[in-house]
Amino acid sequence: MGYASSGAGRAAHEALLARQDAELRLMETMKRSLQAKMKSDREYALALSAAAAHGQKMDKCEELNGSVIASAWRAMTEEWENISRLIKSNAEALESKALDRLTSLMAERRKSRKAYQEDHTKISSQFTQVCTEFFNICTF
């Protein structure tokens, strides 16, 4: 009967629950961080696109036709626009893949934790019942 008297089973159970809770808290933090990153990326992509559009307005002057500087500036603002689209696309991919997978993993972990807790409670009560029956048999 070392299990019941030593408390090792209870300590291991509590340690496992603490680990599961800590992992769930970490995943919540990961989720909030990913959401903040996606929001920042979208805002940055929007601002970069606006800067590119503003810069491209200056490029439309007739006097600048054939200008190397205007050509370099056009290339630069076009790259800003390309980078903006890429950042926005990456933010959307992060949301549709990583965040969705993290959310499903969190749900799976919560379900697993609940099942573990229910199984542990069931087994503990069965153990207590067996010990009680054994004690009653031994006292006759």
N, CA, C and O atoms as CSV, one atom per row, in Angstrom:
chain,resi,resn,atom,element,x,y,z
A,1,MET,N,N,0.807,-1.194,0.000
A,1,MET,CA,C,0.000,0.000,0.000
A,1,MET,C,C,0.855,1.266,0.000
A,1,MET,O,O,0.425,2.299,0.511
A,2,GLY,N,N,2.039,1.199,-0.556
A,2,GLY,CA,C,2.913,2.351,-0.612
A,2,GLY,C,C,2.328,3.501,-1.421
A,2,GLY,O,O,2.655,4.660,-1.169
A,3,TYR,N,N,1.477,3.200,-2.378
A,3,TYR,CA,C,0.887,4.228,-3.230
A,3,TYR,C,C,0.104,5.242,-2.400
A,3,TYR,O,O,0.302,6.451,-2.528
A,4,ALA,N,N,-0.773,4.744,-1.562
A,4,ALA,CA,C,-1.636,5.639,-0.795
A,4,ALA,C,C,-0.893,6.314,0.347
A,4,ALA,O,O,-1.137,7.483,0.647
A,5,SER,N,N,-0.007,5.596,0.970
A,5,SER,CA,C,0.632,6.155,2.156
A,5,SER,C,C,1.762,7.128,1.835
A,5,SER,O,O,1.992,8.066,2.598
A,6,SER,N,N,2.464,6.931,0.737
A,6,SER,CA,C,3.614,7.784,0.437
A,6,SER,C,C,3.218,9.105,-0.192
A,6,SER,O,O,3.961,10.080,-0.083
A,7,GLY,N,N,2.083,9.164,-0.837
A,7,GLY,CA,C,1.664,10.399,-1.503
A,7,GLY,C,C,2.363,10.627,-2.824
A,7,GLY,O,O,2.146,11.648,-3.477
A,8,ALA,N,N,3.210,9.673,-3.228
A,8,ALA,CA,C,3.943,9.841,-4.482
A,8,ALA,C,C,2.989,9.901,-5.664
A,8,ALA,O,O,3.207,10.661,-6.608
A,9,GLY,N,N,1.948,9.113,-5.611
A,9,GLY,CA,C,0.969,9.118,-6.697
A,9,GLY,C,C,0.279,10.460,-6.802
A,9,GLY,O,O,0.058,10.966,-7.902
A,10,ARG,N,N,-0.058,11.031,-5.675
A,10,ARG,CA,C,-0.726,12.338,-5.641
A,10,ARG,C,C,0.219,13.432,-6.139
A,10,ARG,O,O,-0.186,14.310,-6.901
A,11,ALA,N,N,1.470,13.374,-5.708
A,11,ALA,CA,C,2.446,14.383,-6.127
A,11,ALA,C,C,2.688,14.303,-7.633
A,11,ALA,O,O,2.783,15.328,-8.309
A,12,ALA,N,N,2.787,13.089,-8.149
A,12,ALA,CA,C,2.995,12.922,-9.592
A,12,ALA,C,C,1.781,13.431,-10.365
A,12,ALA,O,O,1.918,14.078,-11.403
A,13,HIS,N,N,0.597,13.129,-9.844
A,13,HIS,CA,C,-0.641,13.600,-10.476
A,13,HIS,C,C,-0.685,15.129,-10.494
A,13,HIS,O,O,-0.997,15.728,-11.523
A,14,GLU,N,N,-0.382,15.746,-9.388
A,14,GLU,CA,C,-0.395,17.214,-9.310
A,14,GLU,C,C,0.683,17.836,-10.202
A,14,GLU,O,O,0.466,18.883,-10.813
A,15,ALA,N,N,1.841,17.184,-10.269
A,15,ALA,CA,C,2.907,17.678,-11.145
A,15,ALA,C,C,2.483,17.594,-12.613
A,15,ALA,O,O,2.759,18.499,-13.400
A,16,LEU,N,N,1.819,16.513,-12.968
A,16,LEU,CA,C,1.346,16.357,-14.342
A,16,LEU,C,C,0.281,17.403,-14.677
A,16,LEU,O,O,0.296,17.988,-15.760
A,17,LEU,N,N,-0.631,17.630,-13.752
A,17,LEU,CA,C,-1.648,18.667,-13.975
A,17,LEU,C,C,-1.009,20.051,-14.080
A,17,LEU,O,O,-1.407,20.863,-14.915
A,18,ALA,N,N,-0.024,20.311,-13.236
A,18,ALA,CA,C,0.673,21.603,-13.291
A,18,ALA,C,C,1.370,21.780,-14.633
A,18,ALA,O,O,1.349,22.871,-15.203
A,19,ARG,N,N,1.990,20.713,-15.145
A,19,ARG,CA,C,2.657,20.771,-16.453
A,19,ARG,C,C,1.635,21.049,-17.551
A,19,ARG,O,O,1.854,21.894,-18.418
A,20,GLN,N,N,0.521,20.329,-17.503
A,20,GLN,CA,C,-0.517,20.525,-18.517
A,20,GLN,C,C,-1.057,21.959,-18.472
A,20,GLN,O,O,-1.252,22.585,-19.513
A,21,ASP,N,N,-1.294,22.473,-17.267
A,21,ASP,CA,C,-1.781,23.847,-17.120
A,21,ASP,C,C,-0.759,24.852,-17.649
A,21,ASP,O,O,-1.120,25.817,-18.322
A,22,ALA,N,N,0.511,24.623,-17.342
A,22,ALA,CA,C,1.573,25.526,-17.811
A,22,ALA,C,C,1.661,25.500,-19.337
A,22,ALA,O,O,1.844,26.542,-19.966
A,23,GLU,N,N,1.533,24.324,-19.926
A,23,GLU,CA,C,1.572,24.228,-21.389
A,23,GLU,C,C,0.379,24.938,-22.018
A,23,GLU,O,O,0.520,25.594,-23.050
A,24,LEU,N,N,-0.790,24.810,-21.403
A,24,LEU,CA,C,-1.974,25.514,-21.916
A,24,LEU,C,C,-1.799,27.031,-21.811
A,24,LEU,O,O,-2.177,27.771,-22.719
A,25,ARG,N,N,-1.220,27.486,-20.692
A,25,ARG,CA,C,-0.956,28.932,-20.549
A,25,ARG,C,C,0.053,29.396,-21.594
A,25,ARG,O,O,-0.095,30.476,-22.167
A,26,LEU,N,N,1.073,28.586,-21.841
A,26,LEU,CA,C,2.065,28.921,-22.863
A,26,LEU,C,C,1.403,29.017,-24.241
A,26,LEU,O,O,1.674,29.948,-24.999
A,27,MET,N,N,0.549,28.067,-24.557
A,27,MET,CA,C,-0.129,28.100,-25.856
A,27,MET,C,C,-1.052,29.313,-25.966
A,27,MET,O,O,-1.195,29.877,-27.051
A,28,GLU,N,N,-1.675,29.721,-24.868
A,28,GLU,CA,C,-2.490,30.945,-24.878
A,28,GLU,C,C,-1.603,32.154,-25.175
A,28,GLU,O,O,-1.976,33.032,-25.954
A,29,THR,N,N,-0.429,32.191,-24.549
A,29,THR,CA,C,0.517,33.281,-24.803
A,29,THR,C,C,0.991,33.243,-26.253
A,29,THR,O,O,1.104,34.284,-26.900
A,30,MET,N,N,1.265,32.051,-26.757
A,30,MET,CA,C,1.678,31.908,-28.151
A,30,MET,C,C,0.582,32.439,-29.078
A,30,MET,O,O,0.867,33.146,-30.045
A,31,LYS,N,N,-0.660,32.097,-28.779
A,31,LYS,CA,C,-1.783,32.529,-29.605
A,31,LYS,C,C,-1.904,34.052,-29.613
A,31,LYS,O,O,-2.056,34.662,-30.671
A,32,ARG,N,N,-1.834,34.665,-28.420
A,32,ARG,CA,C,-1.914,36.132,-28.350
A,32,ARG,C,C,-0.743,36.780,-29.082
A,32,ARG,O,O,-0.920,37.799,-29.749
A,33,SER,N,N,0.444,36.203,-28.965
A,33,SER,CA,C,1.618,36.749,-29.644
A,33,SER,C,C,1.481,36.637,-31.162
A,33,SER,O,O,1.804,37.578,-31.886
A,34,LEU,N,N,1.007,35.500,-31.638
A,34,LEU,CA,C,0.795,35.330,-33.076
A,34,LEU,C,C,-0.258,36.314,-33.591
A,34,LEU,O,O,-0.110,36.879,-34.674
A,35,GLN,N,N,-1.313,36.513,-32.812
A,35,GLN,CA,C,-2.343,37.463,-33.217
A,35,GLN,C,C,-1.779,38.883,-33.271
A,35,GLN,O,O,-2.092,39.645,-34.186
A,36,ALA,N,N,-0.954,39.233,-32.294
A,36,ALA,CA,C,-0.335,40.561,-32.293
A,36,ALA,C,C,0.601,40.720,-33.486
A,36,ALA,O,O,0.645,41.782,-34.108
A,37,LYS,N,N,1.350,39.665,-33.804
A,37,LYS,CA,C,2.254,39.719,-34.949
A,37,LYS,C,C,1.471,39.882,-36.241
A,37,LYS,O,O,1.840,40.685,-37.098
A,38,MET,N,N,0.402,39.129,-36.383
A,38,MET,CA,C,-0.407,39.243,-37.596
A,38,MET,C,C,-0.977,40.662,-37.728
A,38,MET,O,O,-0.969,41.240,-38.815
A,39,LYS,N,N,-1.461,41.208,-36.632
A,39,LYS,CA,C,-2.009,42.566,-36.667
A,39,LYS,C,C,-0.919,43.563,-37.063
A,39,LYS,O,O,-1.144,44.430,-37.907
A,40,SER,N,N,0.253,43.438,-36.455
A,40,SER,CA,C,1.373,44.336,-36.774
A,40,SER,C,C,1.795,44.196,-38.237
A,40,SER,O,O,2.045,45.192,-38.916
A,41,ASP,N,N,1.870,42.959,-38.711
A,41,ASP,CA,C,2.257,42.725,-40.102
A,41,ASP,C,C,1.256,43.351,-41.067
A,41,ASP,O,O,1.635,43.975,-42.058
A,42,ARG,N,N,-0.028,43.174,-40.760
A,42,ARG,CA,C,-1.053,43.762,-41.637
A,42,ARG,C,C,-0.966,45.287,-41.649
A,42,ARG,O,O,-1.056,45.922,-42.699
A,43,GLU,N,N,-0.788,45.857,-40.458
A,43,GLU,CA,C,-0.672,47.319,-40.373
A,43,GLU,C,C,0.570,47.812,-41.110
A,43,GLU,O,O,0.517,48.820,-41.815
A,44,TYR,N,N,1.686,47.105,-40.951
A,44,TYR,CA,C,2.915,47.483,-41.633
A,44,TYR,C,C,2.745,47.352,-43.147
A,44,TYR,O,O,3.176,48.225,-43.900
A,45,ALA,N,N,2.122,46.271,-43.586
A,45,ALA,CA,C,1.906,46.072,-45.023
A,45,ALA,C,C,1.040,47.191,-45.595
A,45,ALA,O,O,1.297,47.686,-46.693
A,46,LEU,N,N,0.021,47.581,-44.849
A,46,LEU,CA,C,-0.846,48.670,-45.292
A,46,LEU,C,C,-0.074,49.987,-45.369
A,46,LEU,O,O,-0.200,50.725,-46.346
A,47,ALA,N,N,0.716,50.279,-44.352
A,47,ALA,CA,C,1.510,51.515,-44.333
A,47,ALA,C,C,2.559,51.516,-45.442
A,47,ALA,O,O,2.779,52.541,-46.087
A,48,LEU,N,N,3.194,50.390,-45.663
A,48,LEU,CA,C,4.203,50.293,-46.724
A,48,LEU,C,C,3.564,50.465,-48.101
A,48,LEU,O,O,4.128,51.118,-48.979
A,49,SER,N,N,2.395,49.880,-48.279
A,49,SER,CA,C,1.674,50.031,-49.541
A,49,SER,C,C,1.283,51.496,-49.765
A,49,SER,O,O,1.377,52.007,-50.881
A,50,ALA,N,N,0.850,52.156,-48.704
A,50,ALA,CA,C,0.491,53.581,-48.808
A,50,ALA,C,C,1.723,54.411,-49.153
A,50,ALA,O,O,1.641,55.331,-49.966
A,51,ALA,N,N,2.862,54.093,-48.543
A,51,ALA,CA,C,4.101,54.817,-48.842
A,51,ALA,C,C,4.502,54.593,-50.299
A,51,ALA,O,O,4.953,55.517,-50.975
A,52,ALA,N,N,4.337,53.371,-50.771
A,52,ALA,CA,C,4.672,53.068,-52.170
A,52,ALA,C,C,3.756,53.842,-53.115
A,52,ALA,O,O,4.212,54.412,-54.106
A,53,ALA,N,N,2.458,53.857,-52.798
A,53,ALA,CA,C,1.508,54.588,-53.642
A,53,ALA,C,C,1.835,56.076,-53.666
A,53,ALA,O,O,1.774,56.715,-54.716
A,54,HIS,N,N,2.179,56.616,-52.520
A,54,HIS,CA,C,2.547,58.034,-52.431
A,54,HIS,C,C,3.820,58.304,-53.249
A,54,HIS,O,O,3.892,59.293,-53.977
A,55,GLY,N,N,4.797,57.444,-53.130
A,55,GLY,CA,C,6.052,57.595,-53.875
A,55,GLY,C,C,5.852,57.459,-55.369
A,55,GLY,O,O,6.538,58.115,-56.152
A,56,GLN,N,N,4.920,56.615,-55.772
A,56,GLN,CA,C,4.668,56.404,-57.201
A,56,GLN,C,C,3.947,57.593,-57.836
A,56,GLN,O,O,4.028,57.780,-59.050
A,57,LYS,N,N,3.252,58.389,-57.045
A,57,LYS,CA,C,2.596,59.593,-57.571
A,57,LYS,C,C,3.638,60.570,-58.120
A,57,LYS,O,O,3.433,61.219,-59.146
A,58,MET,N,N,4.748,60.651,-57.409
A,58,MET,CA,C,5.816,61.572,-57.820
A,58,MET,C,C,6.462,61.107,-59.127
A,58,MET,O,O,7.066,61.904,-59.845
A,59,ASP,N,N,6.335,59.851,-59.422
A,59,ASP,CA,C,6.986,59.259,-60.586
A,59,ASP,C,C,6.239,59.553,-61.887
A,59,ASP,O,O,6.765,59.271,-62.963
A,60,LYS,N,N,5.047,60.103,-61.819
A,60,LYS,CA,C,4.203,60.280,-63.002
A,60,LYS,C,C,4.492,61.573,-63.787
A,60,LYS,O,O,3.809,61.836,-64.777
A,61,CYS,N,N,5.451,62.364,-63.389
A,61,CYS,CA,C,5.762,63.631,-64.056
A,61,CYS,C,C,6.371,63.388,-65.446
A,61,CYS,O,O,7.227,62.520,-65.617
A,62,GLU,N,N,5.923,64.156,-66.411
A,62,GLU,CA,C,6.447,64.062,-67.782
A,62,GLU,C,C,7.918,64.458,-67.852
A,62,GLU,O,O,8.675,63.916,-68.658
A,63,GLU,N,N,8.315,65.390,-67.016
A,63,GLU,CA,C,9.696,65.883,-67.064
A,63,GLU,C,C,10.707,64.801,-66.657
A,63,GLU,O,O,11.900,64.919,-66.936
A,64,LEU,N,N,10.210,63.743,-65.991
A,64,LEU,CA,C,11.117,62.701,-65.493
A,64,LEU,C,C,11.283,61.526,-66.451
A,64,LEU,O,O,11.979,60.564,-66.128
A,65,ASN,N,N,10.660,61.588,-67.613
A,65,ASN,CA,C,10.801,60.495,-68.586
A,65,ASN,C,C,12.272,60.297,-68.937
A,65,ASN,O,O,12.963,61.244,-69.312
A,66,GLY,N,N,12.742,59.060,-68.811
A,66,GLY,CA,C,14.117,58.719,-69.142
A,66,GLY,C,C,15.107,58.985,-68.019
A,66,GLY,O,O,16.298,58.714,-68.172
A,67,SER,N,N,14.638,59.507,-66.901
A,67,SER,CA,C,15.529,59.809,-65.782
A,67,SER,C,C,15.955,58.518,-65.078
A,67,SER,O,O,15.124,57.676,-64.737
A,68,VAL,N,N,17.262,58.382,-64.870
A,68,VAL,CA,C,17.791,57.216,-64.138
A,68,VAL,C,C,17.309,57.254,-62.690
A,68,VAL,O,O,16.970,56.221,-62.112
A,69,ILE,N,N,17.282,58.435,-62.119
A,69,ILE,CA,C,16.826,58.569,-60.722
A,69,ILE,C,C,15.355,58.176,-60.622
A,69,ILE,O,O,14.966,57.449,-59.708
A,70,ALA,N,N,14.536,58.654,-61.560
A,70,ALA,CA,C,13.112,58.302,-61.542
A,70,ALA,C,C,12.931,56.801,-61.752
A,70,ALA,O,O,12.058,56.195,-61.131
A,71,SER,N,N,13.727,56.205,-62.601
A,71,SER,CA,C,13.655,54.769,-62.848
A,71,SER,C,C,14.021,53.976,-61.587
A,71,SER,O,O,13.363,52.994,-61.243
A,72,ALA,N,N,15.067,54.415,-60.921
A,72,ALA,CA,C,15.485,53.752,-59.670
A,72,ALA,C,C,14.399,53.906,-58.607
A,72,ALA,O,O,14.104,52.969,-57.865
A,73,TRP,N,N,13.812,55.096,-58.544
A,73,TRP,CA,C,12.748,55.349,-57.564
A,73,TRP,C,C,11.528,54.473,-57.874
A,73,TRP,O,O,10.921,53.919,-56.958
A,74,ARG,N,N,11.169,54.347,-59.137
A,74,ARG,CA,C,10.043,53.509,-59.543
A,74,ARG,C,C,10.302,52.065,-59.124
A,74,ARG,O,O,9.417,51.399,-58.587
A,75,ALA,N,N,11.502,51.594,-59.370
A,75,ALA,CA,C,11.852,50.219,-58.987
A,75,ALA,C,C,11.756,50.033,-57.469
A,75,ALA,O,O,11.290,49.002,-56.983
A,76,MET,N,N,12.200,51.035,-56.749
A,76,MET,CA,C,12.164,50.946,-55.288
A,76,MET,C,C,10.717,50.914,-54.781
A,76,MET,O,O,10.382,50.091,-53.929
A,77,THR,N,N,9.867,51.792,-55.290
A,77,THR,CA,C,8.477,51.819,-54.820
A,77,THR,C,C,7.720,50.565,-55.254
A,77,THR,O,O,6.831,50.098,-54.542
A,78,GLU,N,N,8.066,50.028,-56.408
A,78,GLU,CA,C,7.455,48.763,-56.835
A,78,GLU,C,C,7.857,47.633,-55.893
A,78,GLU,O,O,7.040,46.769,-55.574
A,79,GLU,N,N,9.095,47.638,-55.453
A,79,GLU,CA,C,9.547,46.629,-54.480
A,79,GLU,C,C,8.838,46.802,-53.144
A,79,GLU,O,O,8.494,45.817,-52.490
A,80,TRP,N,N,8.618,48.045,-52.738
A,80,TRP,CA,C,7.851,48.280,-51.510
A,80,TRP,C,C,6.460,47.645,-51.628
A,80,TRP,O,O,5.970,47.002,-50.700
A,81,GLU,N,N,5.853,47.841,-52.775
A,81,GLU,CA,C,4.515,47.268,-52.999
A,81,GLU,C,C,4.577,45.745,-52.996
A,81,GLU,O,O,3.708,45.093,-52.417
A,82,ASN,N,N,5.598,45.168,-53.638
A,82,ASN,CA,C,5.766,43.711,-53.635
A,82,ASN,C,C,5.987,43.182,-52.221
A,82,ASN,O,O,5.404,42.170,-51.831
A,83,ILE,N,N,6.822,43.863,-51.467
A,83,ILE,CA,C,7.090,43.454,-50.085
A,83,ILE,C,C,5.816,43.566,-49.257
A,83,ILE,O,O,5.539,42.703,-48.424
A,84,SER,N,N,5.052,44.607,-49.478
A,84,SER,CA,C,3.786,44.796,-48.777
A,84,SER,C,C,2.852,43.618,-49.029
A,84,SER,O,O,2.255,43.083,-48.095
A,85,ARG,N,N,2.728,43.217,-50.286
A,85,ARG,CA,C,1.866,42.067,-50.624
A,85,ARG,C,C,2.391,40.785,-49.984
A,85,ARG,O,O,1.614,39.964,-49.496
A,86,LEU,N,N,3.705,40.620,-49.987
A,86,LEU,CA,C,4.305,39.423,-49.391
A,86,LEU,C,C,4.057,39.377,-47.881
A,86,LEU,O,O,3.712,38.326,-47.341
A,87,ILE,N,N,4.228,40.490,-47.213
A,87,ILE,CA,C,3.999,40.540,-45.757
A,87,ILE,C,C,2.534,40.243,-45.453
A,87,ILE,O,O,2.230,39.485,-44.532
A,88,LYS,N,N,1.630,40.836,-46.222
A,88,LYS,CA,C,0.201,40.582,-46.020
A,88,LYS,C,C,-0.125,39.111,-46.265
A,88,LYS,O,O,-0.886,38.505,-45.511
A,89,SER,N,N,0.447,38.548,-47.308
A,89,SER,CA,C,0.232,37.136,-47.621
A,89,SER,C,C,0.756,36.237,-46.505
A,89,SER,O,O,0.107,35.260,-46.130
A,90,ASN,N,N,1.930,36.570,-45.978
A,90,ASN,CA,C,2.500,35.781,-44.876
A,90,ASN,C,C,1.639,35.876,-43.625
A,90,ASN,O,O,1.469,34.886,-42.914
A,91,ALA,N,N,1.094,37.059,-43.350
A,91,ALA,CA,C,0.215,37.221,-42.192
A,91,ALA,C,C,-1.038,36.363,-42.351
A,91,ALA,O,O,-1.497,35.742,-41.393
A,92,GLU,N,N,-1.584,36.332,-43.555
A,92,GLU,CA,C,-2.768,35.507,-43.815
A,92,GLU,C,C,-2.441,34.024,-43.696
A,92,GLU,O,O,-3.235,33.251,-43.161
A,93,ALA,N,N,-1.279,33.629,-44.189
A,93,ALA,CA,C,-0.866,32.229,-44.077
A,93,ALA,C,C,-0.645,31.851,-42.612
A,93,ALA,O,O,-0.995,30.749,-42.188
A,94,LEU,N,N,-0.068,32.763,-41.850
A,94,LEU,CA,C,0.144,32.519,-40.428
A,94,LEU,C,C,-1.189,32.292,-39.733
A,94,LEU,O,O,-1.321,31.409,-38.885
A,95,GLU,N,N,-2.162,33.092,-40.100
A,95,GLU,CA,C,-3.482,32.948,-39.492
A,95,GLU,C,C,-4.153,31.649,-39.919
A,95,GLU,O,O,-4.691,30.915,-39.091
A,96,SER,N,N,-4.115,31.375,-41.213
A,96,SER,CA,C,-4.842,30.206,-41.711
A,96,SER,C,C,-4.174,28.885,-41.368
A,96,SER,O,O,-4.845,27.855,-41.300
A,97,LYS,N,N,-2.884,28.896,-41.155
A,97,LYS,CA,C,-2.188,27.636,-40.863
A,97,LYS,C,C,-1.775,27.539,-39.402
A,97,LYS,O,O,-2.309,26.720,-38.653
A,98,ALA,N,N,-0.832,28.368,-39.001
A,98,ALA,CA,C,-0.252,28.237,-37.655
A,98,ALA,C,C,-1.282,28.500,-36.564
A,98,ALA,O,O,-1.388,27.729,-35.611
A,99,LEU,N,N,-2.032,29.574,-36.697
A,99,LEU,CA,C,-2.993,29.918,-35.647
A,99,LEU,C,C,-4.112,28.888,-35.574
A,99,LEU,O,O,-4.535,28.511,-34.481
A,100,ASP,N,N,-4.593,28.430,-36.719
A,100,ASP,CA,C,-5.632,27.398,-36.716
A,100,ASP,C,C,-5.118,26.105,-36.096
A,100,ASP,O,O,-5.826,25.458,-35.325
A,101,ARG,N,N,-3.899,25.734,-36.428
A,101,ARG,CA,C,-3.327,24.501,-35.856
A,101,ARG,C,C,-3.100,24.639,-34.362
A,101,ARG,O,O,-3.343,23.704,-33.598
A,102,LEU,N,N,-2.634,25.811,-33.949
A,102,LEU,CA,C,-2.431,26.046,-32.519
A,102,LEU,C,C,-3.764,25.998,-31.779
A,102,LEU,O,O,-3.847,25.420,-30.695
A,103,THR,N,N,-4.789,26.589,-32.341
A,103,THR,CA,C,-6.107,26.574,-31.710
A,103,THR,C,C,-6.634,25.149,-31.580
A,103,THR,O,O,-7.189,24.786,-30.543
A,104,SER,N,N,-6.466,24.340,-32.621
A,104,SER,CA,C,-6.931,22.949,-32.538
A,104,SER,C,C,-6.083,22.143,-31.555
A,104,SER,O,O,-6.603,21.276,-30.853
A,105,LEU,N,N,-4.783,22.423,-31.502
A,105,LEU,CA,C,-3.924,21.743,-30.529
A,105,LEU,C,C,-4.341,22.093,-29.100
A,105,LEU,O,O,-4.351,21.233,-28.219
A,106,MET,N,N,-4.679,23.345,-28.884
A,106,MET,CA,C,-5.131,23.760,-27.556
A,106,MET,C,C,-6.418,23.042,-27.162
A,106,MET,O,O,-6.557,22.587,-26.027
A,107,ALA,N,N,-7.347,22.942,-28.092
A,107,ALA,CA,C,-8.608,22.237,-27.818
A,107,ALA,C,C,-8.335,20.763,-27.519
A,107,ALA,O,O,-8.936,20.178,-26.618
A,108,GLU,N,N,-7.426,20.180,-28.282
A,108,GLU,CA,C,-7.047,18.779,-28.080
A,108,GLU,C,C,-6.413,18.593,-26.699
A,108,GLU,O,O,-6.718,17.630,-25.995
A,109,ARG,N,N,-5.526,19.521,-26.316
A,109,ARG,CA,C,-4.865,19.438,-25.008
A,109,ARG,C,C,-5.865,19.573,-23.867
A,109,ARG,O,O,-5.780,18.855,-22.871
A,110,ARG,N,N,-6.812,20.495,-24.016
A,110,ARG,CA,C,-7.843,20.666,-22.975
A,110,ARG,C,C,-8.676,19.398,-22.833
A,110,ARG,O,O,-8.986,18.962,-21.724
A,111,LYS,N,N,-9.033,18.817,-23.973
A,111,LYS,CA,C,-9.814,17.583,-23.969
A,111,LYS,C,C,-9.015,16.457,-23.318
A,111,LYS,O,O,-9.550,15.685,-22.522
A,112,SER,N,N,-7.742,16.373,-23.660
A,112,SER,CA,C,-6.869,15.346,-23.098
A,112,SER,C,C,-6.710,15.526,-21.590
A,112,SER,O,O,-6.726,14.555,-20.833
A,113,ARG,N,N,-6.556,16.784,-21.163
A,113,ARG,CA,C,-6.412,17.065,-19.732
A,113,ARG,C,C,-7.673,16.662,-18.983
A,113,ARG,O,O,-7.601,16.075,-17.904
A,114,LYS,N,N,-8.824,16.977,-19.557
A,114,LYS,CA,C,-10.097,16.625,-18.928
A,114,LYS,C,C,-10.240,15.110,-18.826
A,114,LYS,O,O,-10.653,14.590,-17.790
A,115,ALA,N,N,-9.899,14.406,-19.899
A,115,ALA,CA,C,-9.983,12.941,-19.895
A,115,ALA,C,C,-9.034,12.355,-18.849
A,115,ALA,O,O,-9.392,11.426,-18.126
A,116,TYR,N,N,-7.815,12.908,-18.776
A,116,TYR,CA,C,-6.858,12.428,-17.777
A,116,TYR,C,C,-7.414,12.644,-16.371
A,116,TYR,O,O,-7.357,11.750,-15.527
A,117,GLN,N,N,-7.948,13.829,-16.130
A,117,GLN,CA,C,-8.492,14.153,-14.802
A,117,GLN,C,C,-9.637,13.205,-14.452
A,117,GLN,O,O,-9.712,12.705,-13.330
A,118,GLU,N,N,-10.525,12.961,-15.411
A,118,GLU,CA,C,-11.652,12.044,-15.165
A,118,GLU,C,C,-11.167,10.630,-14.907
A,118,GLU,O,O,-11.653,9.963,-13.993
A,119,ASP,N,N,-10.208,10.164,-15.706
A,119,ASP,CA,C,-9.663,8.816,-15.508
A,119,ASP,C,C,-8.964,8.698,-14.166
A,119,ASP,O,O,-9.108,7.690,-13.474
A,120,HIS,N,N,-8.209,9.720,-13.796
A,120,HIS,CA,C,-7.504,9.691,-12.513
A,120,HIS,C,C,-8.501,9.645,-11.359
A,120,HIS,O,O,-8.316,8.888,-10.406
A,121,THR,N,N,-9.537,10.438,-11.441
A,121,THR,CA,C,-10.566,10.449,-10.394
A,121,THR,C,C,-11.234,9.078,-10.290
A,121,THR,O,O,-11.454,8.570,-9.191
A,122,LYS,N,N,-11.552,8.488,-11.432
A,122,LYS,CA,C,-12.192,7.168,-11.459
A,122,LYS,C,C,-11.273,6.110,-10.852
A,122,LYS,O,O,-11.700,5.311,-10.018
A,123,ILE,N,N,-10.026,6.109,-11.269
A,123,ILE,CA,C,-9.074,5.114,-10.762
A,123,ILE,C,C,-8.827,5.313,-9.267
A,123,ILE,O,O,-8.738,4.343,-8.515
A,124,SER,N,N,-8.719,6.556,-8.844
A,124,SER,CA,C,-8.495,6.832,-7.415
A,124,SER,C,C,-9.668,6.355,-6.575
A,124,SER,O,O,-9.478,5.783,-5.502
A,125,SER,N,N,-10.871,6.588,-7.058
A,125,SER,CA,C,-12.029,6.141,-6.280
A,125,SER,C,C,-12.107,4.617,-6.262
A,125,SER,O,O,-12.475,4.029,-5.245
A,126,GLN,N,N,-11.761,3.965,-7.388
A,126,GLN,CA,C,-11.732,2.501,-7.414
A,126,GLN,C,C,-10.660,1.970,-6.461
A,126,GLN,O,O,-10.878,0.974,-5.771
A,127,PHE,N,N,-9.509,2.632,-6.426
A,127,PHE,CA,C,-8.429,2.230,-5.532
A,127,PHE,C,C,-8.872,2.357,-4.074
A,127,PHE,O,O,-8.623,1.472,-3.256
A,128,THR,N,N,-9.520,3.452,-3.771
A,128,THR,CA,C,-10.008,3.667,-2.401
A,128,THR,C,C,-11.027,2.593,-2.036
A,128,THR,O,O,-11.016,2.066,-0.923
A,129,GLN,N,N,-11.897,2.278,-2.973
A,129,GLN,CA,C,-12.909,1.249,-2.729
A,129,GLN,C,C,-12.259,-0.104,-2.491
A,129,GLN,O,O,-12.654,-0.820,-1.570
A,130,VAL,N,N,-11.275,-0.468,-3.296
A,130,VAL,CA,C,-10.582,-1.752,-3.133
A,130,VAL,C,C,-9.860,-1.789,-1.788
A,130,VAL,O,O,-9.895,-2.801,-1.088
A,131,CYS,N,N,-9.204,-0.681,-1.428
A,131,CYS,CA,C,-8.504,-0.629,-0.141
A,131,CYS,C,C,-9.480,-0.781,1.019
A,131,CYS,O,O,-9.190,-1.468,1.997
A,132,THR,N,N,-10.635,-0.139,0.905
A,132,THR,CA,C,-11.652,-0.238,1.960
A,132,THR,C,C,-12.157,-1.665,2.067
A,132,THR,O,O,-12.282,-2.198,3.169
A,133,GLU,N,N,-12.446,-2.287,0.938
A,133,GLU,CA,C,-12.909,-3.667,0.953
A,133,GLU,C,C,-11.833,-4.592,1.516
A,133,GLU,O,O,-12.144,-5.497,2.291
A,134,PHE,N,N,-10.592,-4.381,1.144
A,134,PHE,CA,C,-9.490,-5.189,1.645
A,134,PHE,C,C,-9.367,-5.009,3.155
A,134,PHE,O,O,-9.174,-5.981,3.886
A,135,PHE,N,N,-9.476,-3.779,3.615
A,135,PHE,CA,C,-9.387,-3.509,5.055
A,135,PHE,C,C,-10.518,-4.189,5.798
A,135,PHE,O,O,-10.311,-4.758,6.870
A,136,ASN,N,N,-11.716,-4.134,5.231
A,136,ASN,CA,C,-12.883,-4.783,5.873
A,136,ASN,C,C,-12.703,-6.298,5.927
A,136,ASN,O,O,-13.100,-6.933,6.903
A,137,ILE,N,N,-12.108,-6.881,4.888
A,137,ILE,CA,C,-11.881,-8.329,4.859
A,137,ILE,C,C,-10.834,-8.700,5.921
A,137,ILE,O,O,-10.974,-9.709,6.612
A,138,CYS,N,N,-9.809,-7.892,6.038
A,138,CYS,CA,C,-8.728,-8.197,6.973
A,138,CYS,C,C,-9.145,-8.007,8.426
A,138,CYS,O,O,-8.547,-8.619,9.311
A,139,THR,N,N,-10.125,-7.202,8.693
A,139,THR,CA,C,-10.503,-6.957,10.086
A,139,THR,C,C,-11.455,-8.014,10.621
A,139,THR,O,O,-11.709,-8.024,11.825
A,140,PHE,N,N,-11.995,-8.904,9.797
A,140,PHE,CA,C,-12.870,-9.972,10.285
A,140,PHE,C,C,-12.131,-11.058,10.882
A,140,PHE,O,O,-12.727,-12.032,11.340
